[in-house]
Amino acid sequence: MFTLIELPYAKDALAPVISAQTLEFHHGKHLQGYVDNLNKLIADTPFEEMWLEEIVRQSTGGMFNNAGQILNHNLYFTQFGPAETVAKAPTSVLAEQIQTQWGTLDAFKAEFESKGVSLFGSGWVWLSAQEDGTLVITQESGASNPVTEGLKPLLTFDVWEHAYYLDYQNRRAAHLSALWQIVDWRVIESRYND
Ligand SMILES: [Fe+2]
């Protein structure tokens, strides 16, 4: 049985970038729905004994969609914190790797945002690590996650409309550019170093 992850901050702690109302729906309704659906789908199947990432790698159809969305949202919600407390930039090996590949953190952010803006329809933009530590930005449609391509997921922006429509309506680009204020690079760095 999977359960809804707890948010590591108060519901109003990410405002105005993500409002309490958006979190009520996005975490409390959408993610809860994926958890409930997956639990029904895996009941009395071999998937019941698997880790979430294994299910994402091995399933298809509705089971993949619900499991993928749980994995995506778990990584998404836990990468944020209140703007006044998050680390605004990586510091160690990850910082050097970004500098090697993009020159500056701002150049990386610009490419990441632009891949989020240009993703057609619902999906996710991801920063992931390859086995040799090099970084890659991918666009994943629907419920997909970079683990399906053997990558280690580090950072993601949710570009499904349910992630921003209450706060930003159709202004996806403005929403994505505001998200940097609440990304905690300590979390991203610990995923990279893990
Ligand atoms: Fe979402």
py3Dmol code that shows the C-alpha trace and the ligand (Angstrom):
import py3Dmol

protein = """\
ATOM      1  CA  MET A   1       0.000   0.000   0.000  1.00  0.00           C
ATOM      2  CA  PHE A   2       1.238   3.433  -0.873  1.00  0.00           C
ATOM      3  CA  THR A   3       0.347   6.480   1.185  1.00  0.00           C
ATOM      4  CA  LEU A   4       0.204  10.198   0.444  1.00  0.00           C
ATOM      5  CA  ILE A   5       3.529  11.840   1.319  1.00  0.00           C
ATOM      6  CA  GLU A   6       3.426  14.579   3.916  1.00  0.00           C
ATOM      7  CA  LEU A   7       4.525  18.015   2.789  1.00  0.00           C
ATOM      8  CA  PRO A   8       7.707  19.114   4.591  1.00  0.00           C
ATOM      9  CA  TYR A   9       6.293  22.651   5.010  1.00  0.00           C
ATOM     10  CA  ALA A  10       3.002  24.348   5.886  1.00  0.00           C
ATOM     11  CA  LYS A  11       0.351  24.646   3.157  1.00  0.00           C
ATOM     12  CA  ASP A  12       0.803  28.422   2.972  1.00  0.00           C
ATOM     13  CA  ALA A  13       4.612  28.383   3.159  1.00  0.00           C
ATOM     14  CA  LEU A  14       5.258  28.532  -0.601  1.00  0.00           C
ATOM     15  CA  ALA A  15       2.932  31.464  -1.343  1.00  0.00           C
ATOM     16  CA  PRO A  16       2.763  33.484  -3.467  1.00  0.00           C
ATOM     17  CA  VAL A  17       4.708  31.197  -5.853  1.00  0.00           C
ATOM     18  CA  ILE A  18       2.404  28.247  -5.039  1.00  0.00           C
ATOM     19  CA  SER A  19      -0.677  29.181  -3.026  1.00  0.00           C
ATOM     20  CA  ALA A  20      -2.219  27.153  -0.204  1.00  0.00           C
ATOM     21  CA  GLN A  21      -5.255  26.636  -2.429  1.00  0.00           C
ATOM     22  CA  THR A  22      -3.135  25.127  -5.208  1.00  0.00           C
ATOM     23  CA  LEU A  23      -1.450  22.817  -2.686  1.00  0.00           C
ATOM     24  CA  GLU A  24      -4.859  21.776  -1.321  1.00  0.00           C
ATOM     25  CA  PHE A  25      -5.860  20.563  -4.760  1.00  0.00           C
ATOM     26  CA  HIS A  26      -2.513  19.491  -6.186  1.00  0.00           C
ATOM     27  CA  HIS A  27      -1.336  17.502  -3.159  1.00  0.00           C
ATOM     28  CA  GLY A  28      -4.606  16.811  -1.357  1.00  0.00           C
ATOM     29  CA  LYS A  29      -6.752  15.885  -4.379  1.00  0.00           C
ATOM     30  CA  HIS A  30      -4.634  15.102  -7.468  1.00  0.00           C
ATOM     31  CA  LEU A  31      -1.790  13.235  -5.745  1.00  0.00           C
ATOM     32  CA  GLN A  32      -4.197  11.536  -3.329  1.00  0.00           C
ATOM     33  CA  GLY A  33      -6.163  10.356  -6.362  1.00  0.00           C
ATOM     34  CA  TYR A  34      -3.073   8.791  -7.958  1.00  0.00           C
ATOM     35  CA  VAL A  35      -2.256   7.022  -4.671  1.00  0.00           C
ATOM     36  CA  ASP A  36      -5.785   5.646  -4.324  1.00  0.00           C
ATOM     37  CA  ASN A  37      -5.857   4.503  -7.962  1.00  0.00           C
ATOM     38  CA  LEU A  38      -2.481   2.762  -7.757  1.00  0.00           C
ATOM     39  CA  ASN A  39      -3.420   0.921  -4.572  1.00  0.00           C
ATOM     40  CA  LYS A  40      -6.509  -0.444  -6.314  1.00  0.00           C
ATOM     41  CA  LEU A  41      -4.555  -1.434  -9.433  1.00  0.00           C
ATOM     42  CA  ILE A  42      -1.754  -3.297  -7.636  1.00  0.00           C
ATOM     43  CA  ALA A  43      -4.023  -5.165  -5.206  1.00  0.00           C
ATOM     44  CA  ASP A  44      -3.495  -8.939  -5.502  1.00  0.00           C
ATOM     45  CA  THR A  45      -0.833  -8.562  -8.230  1.00  0.00           C
ATOM     46  CA  PRO A  46       2.970  -9.064  -8.051  1.00  0.00           C
ATOM     47  CA  PHE A  47       3.324  -5.248  -8.167  1.00  0.00           C
ATOM     48  CA  GLU A  48       2.061  -5.138  -4.582  1.00  0.00           C
ATOM     49  CA  GLU A  49       5.528  -6.197  -3.382  1.00  0.00           C
ATOM     50  CA  MET A  50       7.513  -3.683  -5.456  1.00  0.00           C
ATOM     51  CA  TRP A  51       9.114  -0.330  -4.746  1.00  0.00           C
ATOM     52  CA  LEU A  52       7.497   2.601  -6.509  1.00  0.00           C
ATOM     53  CA  GLU A  53      10.434   3.035  -8.918  1.00  0.00           C
ATOM     54  CA  GLU A  54      10.254  -0.638  -9.877  1.00  0.00           C
ATOM     55  CA  ILE A  55       6.569  -0.293 -10.713  1.00  0.00           C
ATOM     56  CA  VAL A  56       7.335   2.765 -12.849  1.00  0.00           C
ATOM     57  CA  ARG A  57      10.051   0.845 -14.716  1.00  0.00           C
ATOM     58  CA  GLN A  58       7.998  -2.309 -15.245  1.00  0.00           C
ATOM     59  CA  SER A  59       4.369  -1.291 -15.697  1.00  0.00           C
ATOM     60  CA  THR A  60       2.334   0.126 -18.575  1.00  0.00           C
ATOM     61  CA  GLY A  61      -1.047   1.771 -19.092  1.00  0.00           C
ATOM     62  CA  GLY A  62      -3.042   2.967 -16.109  1.00  0.00           C
ATOM     63  CA  MET A  63      -0.687   1.439 -13.576  1.00  0.00           C
ATOM     64  CA  PHE A  64       2.286   3.257 -15.127  1.00  0.00           C
ATOM     65  CA  ASN A  65       0.385   6.547 -15.254  1.00  0.00           C
ATOM     66  CA  ASN A  66      -0.597   6.453 -11.588  1.00  0.00           C
ATOM     67  CA  ALA A  67       2.752   5.129 -10.313  1.00  0.00           C
ATOM     68  CA  GLY A  68       4.682   7.629 -12.465  1.00  0.00           C
ATOM     69  CA  GLN A  69       2.601  10.511 -11.193  1.00  0.00           C
ATOM     70  CA  ILE A  70       3.229   9.486  -7.569  1.00  0.00           C
ATOM     71  CA  LEU A  71       6.993   9.282  -8.147  1.00  0.00           C
ATOM     72  CA  ASN A  72       6.983  12.591 -10.034  1.00  0.00           C
ATOM     73  CA  HIS A  73       4.965  14.443  -7.412  1.00  0.00           C
ATOM     74  CA  ASN A  74       6.900  12.996  -4.468  1.00  0.00           C
ATOM     75  CA  LEU A  75      10.124  14.354  -5.953  1.00  0.00           C
ATOM     76  CA  TYR A  76       8.431  17.628  -6.956  1.00  0.00           C
ATOM     77  CA  PHE A  77       6.846  18.513  -3.623  1.00  0.00           C
ATOM     78  CA  THR A  78       9.905  17.601  -1.531  1.00  0.00           C
ATOM     79  CA  GLN A  79      12.290  19.829  -3.538  1.00  0.00           C
ATOM     80  CA  PHE A  80      10.613  23.057  -2.367  1.00  0.00           C
ATOM     81  CA  GLY A  81      10.745  25.153   0.780  1.00  0.00           C
ATOM     82  CA  PRO A  82       9.819  28.647   1.943  1.00  0.00           C
ATOM     83  CA  ALA A  83      11.650  31.272  -0.163  1.00  0.00           C
ATOM     84  CA  GLU A  84      13.395  32.729   2.888  1.00  0.00           C
ATOM     85  CA  THR A  85      14.960  29.422   3.987  1.00  0.00           C
ATOM     86  CA  VAL A  86      15.924  27.532   0.799  1.00  0.00           C
ATOM     87  CA  ALA A  87      19.454  27.375  -0.628  1.00  0.00           C
ATOM     88  CA  LYS A  88      19.243  29.490  -3.799  1.00  0.00           C
ATOM     89  CA  ALA A  89      22.156  27.760  -5.565  1.00  0.00           C
ATOM     90  CA  PRO A  90      24.128  24.521  -5.417  1.00  0.00           C
ATOM     91  CA  THR A  91      27.557  24.747  -3.806  1.00  0.00           C
ATOM     92  CA  SER A  92      29.779  21.726  -4.363  1.00  0.00           C
ATOM     93  CA  VAL A  93      30.189  19.095  -7.087  1.00  0.00           C
ATOM     94  CA  LEU A  94      26.784  19.816  -8.626  1.00  0.00           C
ATOM     95  CA  ALA A  95      27.650  23.519  -8.894  1.00  0.00           C
ATOM     96  CA  GLU A  96      30.873  22.643 -10.738  1.00  0.00           C
ATOM     97  CA  GLN A  97      29.051  20.261 -13.087  1.00  0.00           C
ATOM     98  CA  ILE A  98      26.459  22.916 -13.979  1.00  0.00           C
ATOM     99  CA  GLN A  99      29.262  25.405 -14.585  1.00  0.00           C
ATOM    100  CA  THR A 100      31.093  22.929 -16.822  1.00  0.00           C
ATOM    101  CA  GLN A 101      28.015  22.195 -18.946  1.00  0.00           C
ATOM    102  CA  TRP A 102      26.164  25.544 -18.976  1.00  0.00           C
ATOM    103  CA  GLY A 103      28.733  28.140 -17.896  1.00  0.00           C
ATOM    104  CA  THR A 104      26.433  29.745 -15.333  1.00  0.00           C
ATOM    105  CA  LEU A 105      23.487  28.751 -13.158  1.00  0.00           C
ATOM    106  CA  ASP A 106      21.391  31.398 -14.939  1.00  0.00           C
ATOM    107  CA  ALA A 107      22.152  29.838 -18.320  1.00  0.00           C
ATOM    108  CA  PHE A 108      21.061  26.452 -16.978  1.00  0.00           C
ATOM    109  CA  LYS A 109      17.848  27.945 -15.548  1.00  0.00           C
ATOM    110  CA  ALA A 110      17.058  29.631 -18.872  1.00  0.00           C
ATOM    111  CA  GLU A 111      17.342  26.351 -20.796  1.00  0.00           C
ATOM    112  CA  PHE A 112      15.360  24.446 -18.160  1.00  0.00           C
ATOM    113  CA  GLU A 113      12.548  27.011 -18.197  1.00  0.00           C
ATOM    114  CA  SER A 114      12.451  27.121 -21.965  1.00  0.00           C
ATOM    115  CA  LYS A 115      12.153  23.329 -22.172  1.00  0.00           C
ATOM    116  CA  GLY A 116       9.236  23.571 -19.696  1.00  0.00           C
ATOM    117  CA  VAL A 117       7.529  26.311 -21.681  1.00  0.00           C
ATOM    118  CA  SER A 118       7.921  24.460 -24.997  1.00  0.00           C
ATOM    119  CA  LEU A 119       6.688  21.083 -23.719  1.00  0.00           C
ATOM    120  CA  PHE A 120       3.466  20.440 -25.599  1.00  0.00           C
ATOM    121  CA  GLY A 121       0.504  19.474 -23.436  1.00  0.00           C
ATOM    122  CA  SER A 122       0.828  17.956 -19.962  1.00  0.00           C
ATOM    123  CA  GLY A 123       4.132  16.703 -18.637  1.00  0.00           C
ATOM    124  CA  TRP A 124       7.333  17.413 -16.748  1.00  0.00           C
ATOM    125  CA  VAL A 125      10.707  18.957 -17.413  1.00  0.00           C
ATOM    126  CA  TRP A 126      13.548  17.222 -15.578  1.00  0.00           C
ATOM    127  CA  LEU A 127      17.183  17.683 -14.663  1.00  0.00           C
ATOM    128  CA  SER A 128      18.756  14.238 -14.242  1.00  0.00           C
ATOM    129  CA  ALA A 129      22.192  12.724 -13.821  1.00  0.00           C
ATOM    130  CA  GLN A 130      23.716  10.050 -15.988  1.00  0.00           C
ATOM    131  CA  GLU A 131      25.908   7.350 -14.478  1.00  0.00           C
ATOM    132  CA  ASP A 132      29.096   9.322 -15.141  1.00  0.00           C
ATOM    133  CA  GLY A 133      27.688  12.362 -13.304  1.00  0.00           C
ATOM    134  CA  THR A 134      26.942  14.439 -16.390  1.00  0.00           C
ATOM    135  CA  LEU A 135      23.631  16.253 -16.384  1.00  0.00           C
ATOM    136  CA  VAL A 136      20.792  16.166 -18.855  1.00  0.00           C
ATOM    137  CA  ILE A 137      17.509  18.081 -19.233  1.00  0.00           C
ATOM    138  CA  THR A 138      14.602  16.045 -20.591  1.00  0.00           C
ATOM    139  CA  GLN A 139      10.965  16.724 -21.422  1.00  0.00           C
ATOM    140  CA  GLU A 140       8.704  13.911 -20.216  1.00  0.00           C
ATOM    141  CA  SER A 141       5.118  13.803 -21.400  1.00  0.00           C
ATOM    142  CA  GLY A 142       2.180  12.651 -19.281  1.00  0.00           C
ATOM    143  CA  ALA A 143       3.345  10.657 -16.256  1.00  0.00           C
ATOM    144  CA  SER A 144       6.793   9.663 -17.479  1.00  0.00           C
ATOM    145  CA  ASN A 145       9.898   9.875 -15.309  1.00  0.00           C
ATOM    146  CA  PRO A 146      13.610   9.788 -16.287  1.00  0.00           C
ATOM    147  CA  VAL A 147      14.119   6.530 -14.330  1.00  0.00           C
ATOM    148  CA  THR A 148      12.534   4.817 -17.351  1.00  0.00           C
ATOM    149  CA  GLU A 149      15.642   5.885 -19.329  1.00  0.00           C
ATOM    150  CA  GLY A 150      18.089   4.818 -16.610  1.00  0.00           C
ATOM    151  CA  LEU A 151      18.648   8.373 -15.384  1.00  0.00           C
ATOM    152  CA  LYS A 152      18.727   9.650 -11.820  1.00  0.00           C
ATOM    153  CA  PRO A 153      16.038  12.371 -11.420  1.00  0.00           C
ATOM    154  CA  LEU A 154      17.177  15.475  -9.524  1.00  0.00           C
ATOM    155  CA  LEU A 155      14.898  18.454 -10.159  1.00  0.00           C
ATOM    156  CA  THR A 156      11.544  18.854 -11.863  1.00  0.00           C
ATOM    157  CA  PHE A 157       8.930  21.415 -12.845  1.00  0.00           C
ATOM    158  CA  ASP A 158       5.377  20.139 -13.239  1.00  0.00           C
ATOM    159  CA  VAL A 159       3.833  21.692 -16.338  1.00  0.00           C
ATOM    160  CA  TRP A 160       0.418  20.072 -15.999  1.00  0.00           C
ATOM    161  CA  GLU A 161      -2.099  22.920 -15.772  1.00  0.00           C
ATOM    162  CA  HIS A 162      -3.287  21.637 -12.372  1.00  0.00           C
ATOM    163  CA  ALA A 163       0.111  22.764 -10.988  1.00  0.00           C
ATOM    164  CA  TYR A 164      -0.368  26.447 -11.732  1.00  0.00           C
ATOM    165  CA  TYR A 165      -3.760  27.307 -13.199  1.00  0.00           C
ATOM    166  CA  LEU A 166      -5.366  28.601  -9.975  1.00  0.00           C
ATOM    167  CA  ASP A 167      -2.455  30.990  -9.395  1.00  0.00           C
ATOM    168  CA  TYR A 168      -1.179  31.809 -12.894  1.00  0.00           C
ATOM    169  CA  GLN A 169      -3.992  30.762 -15.267  1.00  0.00           C
ATOM    170  CA  ASN A 170      -2.402  30.351 -18.718  1.00  0.00           C
ATOM    171  CA  ARG A 171       0.905  32.054 -17.794  1.00  0.00           C
ATOM    172  CA  ARG A 172       3.062  28.939 -17.659  1.00  0.00           C
ATOM    173  CA  ALA A 173       6.325  30.813 -18.357  1.00  0.00           C
ATOM    174  CA  ALA A 174       5.746  33.265 -15.484  1.00  0.00           C
ATOM    175  CA  HIS A 175       4.983  30.381 -13.128  1.00  0.00           C
ATOM    176  CA  LEU A 176       8.104  28.416 -14.092  1.00  0.00           C
ATOM    177  CA  SER A 177      10.345  31.419 -13.697  1.00  0.00           C
ATOM    178  CA  ALA A 178       8.894  32.097 -10.208  1.00  0.00           C
ATOM    179  CA  LEU A 179       9.521  28.508  -9.062  1.00  0.00           C
ATOM    180  CA  TRP A 180      13.268  29.145  -8.642  1.00  0.00           C
ATOM    181  CA  GLN A 181      12.433  31.236  -5.556  1.00  0.00           C
ATOM    182  CA  ILE A 182      11.311  28.103  -3.681  1.00  0.00           C
ATOM    183  CA  VAL A 183      13.640  25.399  -5.091  1.00  0.00           C
ATOM    184  CA  ASP A 184      15.901  24.165  -2.310  1.00  0.00           C
ATOM    185  CA  TRP A 185      19.235  23.379  -3.969  1.00  0.00           C
ATOM    186  CA  ARG A 186      20.324  21.502  -0.830  1.00  0.00           C
ATOM    187  CA  VAL A 187      17.729  18.863  -1.765  1.00  0.00           C
ATOM    188  CA  ILE A 188      18.813  18.742  -5.421  1.00  0.00           C
ATOM    189  CA  GLU A 189      22.439  18.480  -4.391  1.00  0.00           C
ATOM    190  CA  SER A 190      21.749  15.649  -1.935  1.00  0.00           C
ATOM    191  CA  ARG A 191      19.921  13.702  -4.676  1.00  0.00           C
ATOM    192  CA  TYR A 192      22.923  14.230  -6.974  1.00  0.00           C
ATOM    193  CA  ASN A 193      25.409  13.104  -4.318  1.00  0.00           C
ATOM    194  CA  ASP A 194      23.274  10.157  -3.190  1.00  0.00           C
TER     195      ASP A 194
END
"""
ligand_1 = """\
1
LIG
Fe 0.953 17.695 -10.825
"""
view = py3Dmol.view(width=600, height=400)
view.addModel(protein, "pdb")
view.setStyle({"model": 0}, {"cartoon": {"style": "trace"}})
view.addModel(ligand_1, "xyz")
view.setStyle({"model": 1}, {"stick": {}})
view.zoomTo()
view.show()
